[in-house]
């Protein structure tokens, strides 16, 4: 019987994740500057890369697992962005957003998506010794990202945005 070996990616420092986040923020700001509203591309690139690099910082895994984490981060974040857009399509604010508020909203959405996916991946890496819990955390990451809709509605409905 032959022994099957899996090549693993060693643990990384936090520097690559910080660089990915910094580049993503620059991409977000450029996208915001070129177009009135920032699109989903910086989120779809930055969130999975930053989260996967943080996972690699917490736990060394196989290259196959790294690819799976990155792909799931991209697909899950895409589904979550679609959920946010669908959740806000017919939701009217008491007044229109000013230019500054629009930049703040788009930046907040970007940071929420990156932080939510990164936090869920970090928790999953720490509970990797319990595969069911780690898988549940990874699969629920898009739900945490979609919570942005609820947070936004809470701010509007409580009168903080009037």
C-alpha positions as a printed Julia matrix, in Angstrom:
162×3 Matrix{Float64}:
   0.0    0.0     0.0
   1.48   3.32   -1.01
   1.48   6.2     1.37
  -0.23   9.28    0.01
   1.39  12.54    0.94
  -0.23  15.9     0.82
   1.9   18.95    0.37
   1.04  21.55    2.92
   1.4   25.28    3.01
   3.35  26.36    6.07
   2.0   28.89    8.52
   2.31  32.45    7.32
   2.87  35.69    9.14
   0.14  38.32    9.25
   2.0   40.55    6.79
   0.47  39.02    3.61
  -3.04  39.41    5.02
  -2.34  43.03    5.96
  -0.92  43.72    2.48
  -4.0   42.11    0.87
  -6.29  44.24    3.01
  -4.31  47.39    2.19
  -4.4   46.68   -1.54
  -8.12  45.95   -1.29
  -8.73  49.28    0.45
  -6.8   51.06   -2.29
  -8.88  49.21   -4.9
 -12.06  50.19   -3.08
 -11.07  53.86   -2.98
 -10.06  53.88   -6.67
 -13.35  52.18   -7.59
 -15.25  54.72   -5.49
 -13.38  57.61   -7.12
 -13.81  56.41  -10.72
 -17.47  55.49  -10.37
 -19.9   57.23   -8.05
 -20.58  53.97   -6.18
 -17.99  51.31   -5.5
 -18.84  47.98   -7.09
 -18.48  44.49   -5.66
 -15.13  43.65   -7.3
 -12.86  44.9    -4.46
 -14.97  42.96   -1.96
 -14.95  39.78   -4.05
 -11.17  39.91   -4.4
 -10.11  41.19   -0.98
 -12.39  39.26    1.39
 -11.45  35.71    0.28
  -7.74  36.49   -0.06
  -7.48  38.17    3.35
  -9.56  35.48    5.06
  -7.59  32.63    3.46
  -4.27  34.22    4.42
  -5.48  34.61    8.01
  -6.55  30.95    8.01
  -3.02  30.04    6.87
  -1.61  32.13    9.69
  -3.66  30.2    12.23
  -3.19  26.71   10.81
  -1.02  25.09    8.13
  -3.18  23.24    5.6
  -2.86  21.47    2.27
  -2.77  23.41   -0.99
  -6.06  21.75   -1.89
  -7.67  23.18    1.25
  -6.23  26.63    0.51
  -7.82  26.55   -2.94
 -11.13  25.35   -1.5
 -11.14  28.14    1.1
 -10.4   30.8    -1.51
 -13.06  29.51   -3.9
 -15.67  29.23   -1.14
 -14.81  32.75    0.04
 -15.35  34.08   -3.48
 -18.6   32.17   -4.1
 -19.99  32.8    -0.62
 -19.13  36.51   -0.72
 -20.72  36.78   -4.17
 -23.91  35.2    -2.88
 -23.85  37.49    0.16
 -23.41  40.59   -2.01
 -26.35  39.48   -4.1
 -28.33  39.01   -0.89
 -27.43  42.51    0.3
 -28.47  44.03   -3.01
 -31.73  42.1    -3.06
 -32.4   43.05    0.56
 -32.0   46.74   -0.18
 -33.66  47.01   -3.61
 -37.02  48.39   -2.5
 -35.9   49.78    0.84
 -36.23  53.54    0.87
 -34.27  55.79    3.18
 -35.91  58.82    4.81
 -33.65  61.01    2.65
 -31.01  60.54   -0.03
 -27.45  59.82    0.97
 -25.01  62.7     0.69
 -21.74  62.06   -1.16
 -19.87  61.64    2.12
 -22.48  59.23    3.48
 -22.34  57.22    0.27
 -18.56  56.84    0.58
 -19.01  55.9     4.24
 -21.69  53.34    3.42
 -19.63  51.72    0.66
 -16.5   51.67    2.83
 -18.48  50.23    5.72
 -19.9   47.52    3.46
 -16.4   46.67    2.24
 -14.93  46.51    5.75
 -17.92  44.52    7.07
 -17.59  41.9     4.33
 -13.83  41.52    4.8
 -14.06  41.47    8.61
 -16.99  39.03    8.69
 -15.36  36.51    6.35
 -11.98  36.87    8.04
 -13.5   36.39   11.51
 -15.42  33.29   10.44
 -12.34  31.8     8.79
 -10.28  32.6    11.9
 -12.82  30.87   14.13
 -12.92  27.88   11.78
  -9.12  27.59   11.86
  -9.14  27.58   15.64
 -11.8   24.85   15.77
 -10.24  22.7    13.04
  -9.9   19.83   15.51
 -13.72  19.65   15.42
 -14.48  19.24   11.72
 -18.27  19.64   11.95
 -18.0   22.93   13.84
 -15.28  24.25   11.52
 -17.35  23.37    8.45
 -20.46  24.97    9.93
 -18.51  28.16   10.62
 -17.15  28.26    7.08
 -20.57  27.64    5.54
 -22.26  30.28    7.69
 -19.8   33.05    6.73
 -22.07  34.46    3.97
 -24.94  34.7     6.47
 -22.78  36.85    8.73
 -21.92  39.02    5.74
 -25.59  39.45    4.82
 -26.23  40.7     8.36
 -25.14  44.08    6.94
 -28.71  44.56    5.71
 -30.05  44.12    9.22
 -27.45  46.48   10.66
 -28.28  49.13    8.07
 -32.01  48.81    8.68
 -31.45  48.99   12.44
 -29.6   52.29   12.02
 -32.37  53.7     9.83
 -35.33  52.39   11.83
 -34.0   53.55   15.21
 -33.72  57.08   13.89
 -29.93  57.31   13.94
 -30.17  58.09   10.23
 -32.82  60.74    9.76
